[in-house]
């Protein structure tokens, strides 16, 4: 959003074209200040430029084979004018105006829940931090301390060799924490403590050691190489390209189901 105003009247602009941005400028013209507000319309992503890949390394540049990506979206914005009630915080009214027409939150399930994550195991650690049996004890202690207030516990490091391993595959339970049946029992028994036990998942990264790894659904760098991210836990991760993940074989949808 962008907002300007004068003489007790404010104007807020909402840009709903997902790739476009906002531009606001204020300048002195003829002894008076002049304000302008508008949008920055993106026509394409330039394939020949260099882009930071969020991997801690230098920017990666496109080459002669890197295509320009046409955005192909309809530029769209909305202007609303309003009377400024408090000149000290004119932006606050603009924010409230926009908030009033935002889509409702899809769920209020977590509003009254105590959310926390239980560290299971990381690949580089010789022993687990918390087994499924120990998780049950921890959840019980929290229940007694909070008079059995509703809680949601997320188990991390529950797949393959620990946190950030195996993805996008999730078909093997980390045996150092316990068995699949023990995990299911933990989820079942915790209901009596007013607790919901879930698991921490990762749909952003993929690892070559995973049986589901496929270059077809890995995002590409501007130079065409597979987008390698970081070695989060001793193994290089690769960024999942979700359009390909969902459309090539439908694996993304199957994982979420």
C-alpha positions, 0 to 999 in steps of 0.5 A: 500500500501507499498513502498520501494526504493534505488538508485533512484528506488522505488517499490510500492506494492498494496494489493488487497485481501481485508483481507490481509495487508502489511509488510515492514521491513528495517534492517542493514545487513553487514553494509548495509540497506536491505528492504523487502516488502510483504503481511500478508495473512489472512487465518481465523478469529480465533473464540477463540480470544478476539475482541474489539466491539467498544462499550466502554466495555471490549473485548468480547472473543469467546467460545467453540461454536464459529466457526473459519471464513475461509476467503477463498480469493485468496491472491493477490498483485501487484508490480510497479517499478518507477524512483524517481523524487524527493528524498524528497517525493518518496512516492508521486509518488507511491500514484499518480501511484496508484491513476491513476488506481483507479476506477472513482468516481461514481458521481461528483454531490456533487462537487459544492454543499454546504452540511449541516445537519439540526438538527431536534430533538433528542428523549431525547429533549422535543422540536424539534430544527428545524421544517420543516417550520423552515428548509424552512426558513433556506434554504432560508436564505442560498440561499440569502447569497450564491446568490442561489448557489446549496445546499443539506440539510439533515434533521436529526431526521425526523423519529419516536421520533427523531434521532437514533430512529425507525431504520431500519424502516423509515415509520413514520415521526416525528410529532414534525417536521411536517407531511409527506405532509409538508416534501414533500412540503419542498422538492418540494419548496426548488427546487426553491431555487436551493436546494435539501432536503434529509434526514439523514438515519442510516443503521448501527444500529437497535433498539428493539422498531422498528417494523422491528427489527429481531434478524435474521439480527443482527450481533453477538459477538464472544460469540454468543450474539447479538452485542449491540452497544451503547445507542445513544439516550436513547435506546440501538442500535444493529449492523446490519449484512448486509449479513443477512439484505440483504439476509434474506428477502431482507430487506436491498435492499428494504430499499435502494430502 
